[in-house]
Amino acid sequence: MPYEFERTQRIAVLGGGPGGYEAAIAGAQLGAEVTLVERTGVGGSAVLTDVVPSKTLIATAEAANAAGEAADLGVQFFTRNSDGRAVRPEVAVNLGEVNRRLLLLARQQSEDIKSQLIKAGVRIVAGDGRLDGPNRLVVSTGKGKARKDFDEIEADTLVVAVGARPRQLPTAKPDGERIFTWTQLYSLEEVPEHMIVVGSGVTGAEFASAYLALGAKVSLVSSRDQVLPNEDADAARVIENVFRRNGMDVLNKSRADKVERTNDGVRVTLSDGRTVEGSHCLMAVGSVPNTAGIGLEEAGVQLTESGHIRVNRVARTSMPSIYAAGDCSDFLPLASVASMQGRTAVYHAMGDAVAPTELRNVSSNIFTQPEVATVGWSQKQIEEGIAQGDIYKLPLASNPRAKMMGIKDGFVKIFARTGSGTVIGGVIVAPKASDLILPISLAVEHRLTVDQLARAFSVYPSLSASVTDAARAMHIVG
């Protein structure tokens, strides 16, 4: 009897965002035959309309803010007028040029990912895909909205990574001119005179912070008691205080009922009858998964009431051959988590070694000024008795490097298991907190104690020294 070679495993990925392209690359590296279906562009909304462009805008806002605050460090900018007298120039932001640059960077990032996929041997199909059972994708291809050509893709494993889109309210329809979702802002040619941001969660706070630094008047409409209602209370308090000190109008306990165009701007009507008028409005009221109408339920995939795909810690759905990654799943909606889910899904499907994703170890960051980074258990969970831990908070203003840089706001907070001193979480509010959180993330991931964390050598002077200083203050006597 002749020897029969085992057939190459076939993987089809629906959606080219972080979860999708990471799954495709992982599959190709393990020797699978991989097809990636994407309708708009490789990289998905994370690269083309969300994370990459928004964080590029925020980087520009940080540069503008740094220029404005340079005088506090003794750096002064002057030009000379016709009389030879020194005149302080204004810091001007060319928003049209900023937006053209960030969209170019997004396209370049998309092309880089596409090249990486092709080099790895992934077949890329441009079109709208839907599931036709647990082992097949049907893709409508061709050009334009009326795609009439079809491609059927058979697969042993399907990975669904279709992402999410901004939630829209029927009483506040975005038009891309005065009323925007966060994907539509990049058509603006000038800094808005008065930007009203509806929603004080992560997205709303980030854009409110950015446009304030770019020179716009900003009003932030928050339905809760404070901005960033789901974050560490101390961190949210610092951010709100900075917002107010820098001139932002923060409207807490104010729900927006309606947003409408006026002759030269917008009017936001609040639930208590008050109105706020501005030049533009950003709606940042959450997102909706792109799971409707793509054959998931017909294929036996369970969804939550919100339309998200139910997955376990290896990104597997209720159907053994179907996995889901990213914002369309009911996991944490972060690009880093989507990437990890995509890789984990493929490793699990192909029988490779896999570590189930532990949400408790995921670090996240809010790109306000200053930033807010978190990992592990929260102070609220400790106070409610869900986790047992001690809490230590070190103000950043006591750090020598922070003093040199003129940093007055922020802190490092560490949570350690009572008794053992094992690091179980932390919060950092600081410039570039997204970088500073890494040692605490490593401690959480590898179950290091505060004494082990404190024994690491931090540079003097450095902001990261506040991490080891805080850990040292929690020394376990033994």
N, C-alpha and C positions, 0 to 999 in steps of 0.2 A: 504494500500500500504506500503510495507516494506521500512524502511529508507535506503537510498543508501549513503554509505560512499564515500567521495570525494577521487578520486585516487591520490596517491602520485605523485607530480610533478617529471618528469624525466629530468635530465640535463646531457648532454654529452659535455665533454670538449676535444678539439683537441689540444694537446700540453701541456707539463708539466713544462714550465718555470714559472717565477713569476706570470704572469697573469693567467696562467692555474691552477697552484696548489692553488693559493689564491681563484680563482673562485670555485674550487672543494671543498675546506674547507668551504667556506661561504655557499655553497649549502647544504652541509651535516649538518652544524650547524642549518640551517633553516628547516631541515627535508626532504629535497629532496632526491631522489634516483639518485646518481651521479656516472657517469662512466668517468674516465680519460684515454685518449689514448695518449701514448707517445712512440716514436720509438727508442730513444737512452738512455734515463735515466731521472728519475724524477729530476726536477730542470732545465732541458733544458740547452741551451748553456750558460745562465747566470751563472749557478752554475758549469757546467762541463768544459767549455772551454773559458769563457769570464770573467765575473765580479769577481767571487771568485778567480780563479787562477791569474788573472792579478793584482788584488789588494793585493793578498798575495805576489806576486813578488815585488810589489811596497813597501810593508811593509819591506821586506828584504832589498831593496835598501835604504830605510830611515835609517835602522839600520846601514848599511855600511857607509852611509853618516855621521851619528851621530858619529860613531867611528872615522872617518877621521877628523871631526871638533872638537873633544874633546879637542885637544891641545889649541884651542882658549879660552877655559874656564879654562885652567890651569891643565887639566888632561892629563898626559903623560904616554905612554905605553913603557916599556923597557924590554928587556931580556938581558941575559948575554952570551957573547961568551966564548970560551975556555980560553981566557986570563982574564976573569972576568970583561971585559969592558962592559959598558951598550951600547946596540944596539937597535935602534928603529925598531920594527918588521913591516912588511907590513900587511895591512888589506886585507885578502884573502877571496874570495867568491867561494864556491864550488857550482857552478851553477847546476851541476847534482843533488846534494843533495837537493838544493833549489827547483828544479822542481819536484823531487820525493815527497817532503813534500807537495807542493801546490796541486799536483794532488791527493794525499791522502786526504788532507783536503776537496777538491772538492767532492771526492767520499763519504766521511763521511757526508758532508752536504746533498748530494743527498739521502743517506740512512736515515738520520734524517727526511727529508721531507717526504720520502716514508712511514716511520713508522707513522708519524703524520697523513698522509692521510688514511692509513689503520685503525688507531685507530679511526678516525672520521667516518669510515664506507664507504669510497670511494672505488669503484671497479676500479682497475688499469688494463688496457689492454696494453700489449706491442705489437706494430705493427705500420704499416703505414696506416694512416687513410685518407679518403677523403669523401666529402659530396656527398650524393645521394639525393638531394632535400633539402628543408628547415628544415626537421625534422628527418634526418637519417644520420648516419655515417656508412660507409663500411670500415672495417679494415682488412688488409691482415696481418695475423699473422704467426707463425711458425718461424723457425730459418734460418739464412743466407739471402742472397740477393734475392733468389728466393722464396719469401713467397707465399705459395699456399693455406693456410687455410684462411678462411674468417669468419668474425664475423660482423653481422649487429646489429647496436645499434639504437633503436628508442628513440626519445627524444622530449619533449615539447620545450626545449630550447637548442640551440647549442652555445657554446662559442669557438671561434677560436683563438688560441694563439700559432701560429706556428713559431713566431720569425723571425729572419733574419740571413743571412750569409754574410761573407766578400765579398765585390765586387772584382772581378778579371778582370784584363786587358789582352786582347789577346797578347799584346806585353811584358807582365811581368807575365808569368805563374808561380805560386808558385810550388815548388817541395818538400817542407818540409825539405830540406837539406841546401840550401844556400839562397833560396828565399822563404819567409814565409808570410802567413797571420797571424793575431794575435792569431788564434786558434792553430797554429802549432809550436809555439816557445818553447813549454815545453819539446821538445825532446833534446834540447841542453845540452851537458855535460860540456861545458866550456864557460866562458864569451867570446863573440865574440871579435876578435881583433879590427875590425872596422865595426860597424853596420850602414848601411845607411837606414834611415827611410824616406819613400816616403809618404808624406801627413802630414800636420801640424795642423790638426784638433785635437779634444780631444784625440782620440786614439793614433795618431802619437805622439803628445806632451807628453802624459803619458809614453809611452814606451821609447821615446827618453830620457826623464828625468830619468827613472829607469835604463836603461842600462848605462847611463853616470855615475850614482852613483855607479853602480856595477863594474865600472872600464873599460868599453869599450870606445874606441874612437867612437864618434857618429857624423854623418853628417845628418842634417835634411833638406830634400828637400821640399820647400814650394812654391806653385804656386802663392801665394798671397804676399801682401806687408809686412806682418808680420805673426808670428805664431798665432794660435787661432784666425783666422780672423772673426769669428762670435761671439766673446766674447767681454767683456768690453775692450775698447782700452787701458786704463791705466793698467789693469790687464795683458793684453797680452804683453804690453811693459815691465813690471816687469819680467815676465817669460822669455821673449827673452833676456833681459839683464843678467839674472841669467844664462841662457844657455850659452851665449857667454863668460861670465866671468869664468865659470867653464870649458871652453875649447871646447864646442860644435861648430861645423861648421854649421851655419845656412845659407842656401842658399835660400834667398827670391826671388820672381819673377822668379822662376825656375821650369818649368814643366818637369816632367819625361816622355819621349817618349818611352823608351825601357829599360828593365832590362834583362840582359843575364848572363849566367855562364861564368867564365873564368877558366883557369887551376886550380887556387887555391882560387877563390872567385867569386865576381860579378862585373859587370860593368853597371852603370846607365848612359844612354845617355839622355841628356837634350834637350829640343826643340831648343835651340840656338846652338847646336852642341857640347857643352862641355860634358865631361865625368867625372864621379866620380867612383873611384874604391875602393872596400872594401872587407871584408871577408864574410859579410852576408847582406841581404836586407830584411827589413820588409815593406810590402805593406799595407798602412793604408789609403785607398782611398774610404772609405764609405762602405755601406752595401746594400744588396738586400733582400727584403722580400720573405719569403718562401711560396708564395701564388700561384705559377703556378702549374697547374695540379692537384689541389685538389678539383675541382668541385664547386668553389665559384661562378663563373659567370653563370654556368648552374643552380645554385640554386637561382639566381637573386640578388646576392650580387654585389654592385657597387665597382669598384676599381679605383684608380687614375692612371694617365699615368705611374707612377713609379711602379705600381703593388701593392701599399698599399691599405688596406681596408678602405673605407670611414666610419667613425663612428661619432656619435654625442657625447655630453658631458656625456651621461650615457653608452657609449660604444656600442650603438645599431647601426646595419648596416641598409642598405636599406630594408632588410627583417626583419619583426617584431620578428621572432623567433630566429634570429641569431645575436649574439654579437661578438665583436672582441676586443682583448686586447694585448698590448705589441707592439713590434717592427714591427709586421706585419700590424698594423693599421697606420693611418695617423696622430696619436697623437704624443706627445713627446716621443722619444725613450730612456726612462729611466726605470730601473728595478722598482723603487719606483712607477712610474706612471703606469707601467704594473700591479703591485699588486693592486693599487687602482682601475684601470679599471676592473680587474677581479672581485673584490668584488662588485663594483658598478653595474656591469652587472647583477650579480646574484640577488642582492637586488632588482634591478628594475624589473627583470623578475618575481620575486616571490612576488611583491607587497609590499615589505618592504620599510621603510623610506629610502630615498636616497638623497644625496646632489650631484648634477652634478659636475663633476670635473672642477675646474677652473685652467687653465694652468698658469694664472698670479700668482697663489699662490704656484706654484711648485718650490722648491729649488733644485738646481743641483750643482754638484761639479766636478772639474777636479783635478785628483790626481797626479799633478806634485809636484815638490819641489821648492817653497812652493805651497800649494793648492790654487785653485781659486773657491770660492763658490758664487753663485748668487741667487737672488730671486726677483720676481716682475718686475716692469717696468725697462727698461734700461736707461742709460744716453743718448744713441743715440736717443731713442724714445722721451725723454724729449727735447733734443736739436732740434729735427725735429718737435716739436709741437704736437706729437701724444698724449702725456700726459703732464699735467701741474705740474711741481714740482721744488723744490729747491734741490740743491746738496751740500753735505758737505763731504769732504774727510779728514781723519785723518791718517797721516803716523804712521805705527806700531812702528817705531824706537823711538817714543816719549813715548811709554808705559813702565813703570818701569819693569814689568815682562819680556818684550821683551829684555830690556837691560841686565837683569840678565841671560837670556838664550842665549845671543849673536845674537839675531835676528835683522837683519838690513834691510831686504826687506819685503815689504808688506804694506797694509793699510786697513782701514775700511771706507767704503763709504755708506752713507745713502741718500735715495731720499724721500722727504716728500712733500705732496700736498701743493701747494702754498696757503697760507691763513689759512687753517685748521691745517696744520702740521701733517696730517695723513701719516703714513709711507706707502709708495707705492713700495718700493724696496730697494735693497742694494747689495753691492759687498764686499767680504772680501778676501784679499790675505794674507795668513798666514799659518804657520804650523797648521795642523788640522782645517783648515777653515771649513771643513765639519761639525765639531762640533760647531764652533763659530757662524755659520749662523743661528742657531735655534732661538735665541731671535728675530732676524729681521724677520724670517719666521712667528713666532707667531704674531708679530706686524702687518705684512701684512695680515695674515689670519683673525685676529680679529679687524682690522681697528683701531689699537692703534695710538695715536699721539706720536710725539717725546717726549713730556713732560711726558706722561705715561710710555714710555720706559725708560726715564731717571730716573724716580722715583724708578725703580727696584734697589735693592741693589746688586752691583757686589762686588766680593771678592777683597780685596786689599792685595797684588798685583796679578793681573790676566790679561791674554790677553783679556778676555771678558769685562774687564773694558773699553776697547777702544770703545765698542759698546755703553755703557751708556755715555761715554765722548762725543762721536760724537753726540748722541741724545741731550745731554745737550747743546752742542754748537748751536743746531738748535732751542733753546727755543722760543716759541711763546709768545710774550708779550700780556697780556690780562687782 
